[in-house]
């Protein structure tokens, strides 16, 4: 297994990135009663139509991520 080394700056950036992603994903996608908005429902419907053959595996993402450093 590949060893991952992170320093404190890397971890801080990761935490900030995750917080940003969480904010972006939650903005205007859930109404006040906890239901998905019509926009979010349409996006989910479109995403479900994407064939699994077009998915990108976790391993492919890791290879791309680690090869760019």
Secondary structure, 3 states (H helix, E strand, C coil): CCCCCCCHHHHHHHHHHHHHHHHHHHCCCECCCCCECHHHHHHHHHHHCCCHHHCCCHHHHHHHHHHCC
